[in-house]
């Protein structure tokens, strides 16, 4: 923990939307009078029918129910596009920066309107109706944004699947959402490499119901197979439909999207977000956390396949009439200067990225940064995992020239928007701390028994009351929603994160306390990697844990027991890594894989992960009590054959 404190810079005190005093006042009101507070802030959206009922939520274990603005009626695409046309038709809504630095594009709000309407009409012609689920498996091109907003326009529910996921992962998500429509592209392009999205979709659909329709965007022009009756080219269909499409009137609690995310058990679950509360929260957090002012150029480097892309590339910024930058590529292509060159090229003022990218670029050396100007930058942001103080300091000193505050924003797919964060004009910064709660967020720390911890303490992070951006349910499985988030500590939302609160009341997220790994800011369940491993014919059993990794934050360490008669080898190790990549996607690549003749189990057969974690973390001296193991000797073997860190 760093004890350095960075005060709010003088110029920020002058121009910021809120100072410390205003933050405290607004925060207090959001907690003590939520109905009044949120009714007032709901005015930032355009409603067909203004909500009168504001908050109707219960965290009670036997009745978890979350409704916000339930009698309100609105449309998300109208809020993100139509309402801006009067004032900003010619303002750039989206700056698109291609994988190849030679290509970029600016899309005005008027163009966005036409593109989204056209896309909506194409979807309608394919048979998409209000409430239908549309799976979007796309590269980072403007059409991904058009497709999402088109769904919102016609009341369809999008389910974006990150383009790095495998055909199997895609199929699982299509089937779980009972989605009959897929939007994809011929190929994606990242770091000069092609990603076979259409071919992956073809492969995935072999495992689906067989009555899906596919809309294909032409991105690279690479050859793809088109199946007559199932697949259509977007550009051909778009030419046949008008550039006007009436928006659906949606109730605030109608679903807006599903986004699959990993948990500690089972398959990824479909996190369901609804219309009114989500949009309000995305828009409000975007404005206050990034201190967004009219005319700012804002860039979030996430992929739209993750929640950060949903809330802070698309919905938050566009609801605020901002200019949002969408980047197709990767941080180190063509060189490790790419981020900083893009910032200079488009004069970016606000830059939001992940610690894993910062650590990787830090490793590439300061020269890549120093050769660029970055004078346009005013604010930096971090998201996705704890940022270590060294990376924070480097980001502040080298990238931000000691001039730009850093907002370290803690939140989750489930929370819809940022919940714990500094506000740049209000909050003194401490490197590595997400600092204080955003409006409407009531965090607390509890011990393993659920007893509240007061003052300075470390414990499990829970949230005591609902906020508008909260997920409403797990798609198709409300019971799983209740069990996952509300059963560990009754009456509270459990985040799955460990956290420390310091003497100033600042929150320091320490990482997941469940079996979820945060690998390069991507969430993975150990159970998912384990089930991918055991689906290999030579594997009998597998246990997966995380270990500290310099760049990724958490690396994936796998212990694998082979079928009787099988022999571990480097070739088999590579084969298993490839197998996991094929089953889940490259983000799940095991970093270290150890063949283990036996796993440490209790007499009742439960794997003692605590011991496996300690060995992976190199902490053998501290294994704790191993006397309950059925066969304590397996531990010596595991230690003797531990894989070395790369
Ligand atoms: O462990 C926390 C970590 O990322 C988890 C949520 O992952 P996901 O749903 O994929 O959403 C990522 C983007 C919001 C959290 O449970 N996390 C996220 N932001 C931070 C963080 N950990 C520490 N500091 C953060 N700023």
Boltz pocket constraint, residues with backbone or C-beta under 6 A from the ligand:
constraints:
  - pocket:
      binder: B
      contacts: [[A, 261], [A, 307], [A, 308], [A, 382], [A, 383], [A, 384], [A, 385], [A, 386], [A, 387], [A, 408], [A, 409], [A, 410], [A, 411], [A, 412], [A, 413], [A, 414], [A, 420], [A, 434], [A, 495], [A, 496], [A, 497], [A, 509], [A, 510], [A, 511], [A, 512], [A, 518], [A, 521], [A, 522], [A, 523]]
      max_distance: 6.0
